[in-house]
Amino acid sequence: MFINKSVNLAIAVMSFNLLATGFAKAESFLVDCKVGNGRSSIFVKSVGTKGAFYVQVISGDEMFTSQDKTANKNGIVTFRFDSDLAVNPKADPIPFNFIRKREVAVVMRKAQSNAHKAGTSARCTPYRRTQPEIQ
């Protein structure tokens, strides 16, 4: 009797988890970030999504939230954060020193319900200084 109740409880919990999270995963979730030389930039791309979303980027003890965006007809939605808006004028602004210890965490949420869609962390690559040509 006890085993039967335990099995039923386990099935109920797994079913709830599938309903709560099974439809809330992006097929592909990519984060690319760069830092250094007085600049921070973050690029987020999600494939296999439908609807409107926003992204929260976290590094150190700071967090910034993007504008809401709707996935295109192919199910792709992209977000950009940059400290140099002259280079990337459509990006959401972040401070040049936003990225700490070359690490960011990213969470994507549904725009209307704030439901968790995807999340990950990334190690940022450094911007390389361009060396003048030797003549």
Secondary structure, DSSP 8 states (H G I E B T S, - for coil): -HHHHHHHHHHHHHHHHHHHHTTS--SEEEEEEEEETTEEEEEEEEES--SEEEEEEEETTEEEE---EE--TTSEEEEEEES-TTT-TTSEE--TT--BTTEEEEEEEETTT--EEEEEEEE-EE---------
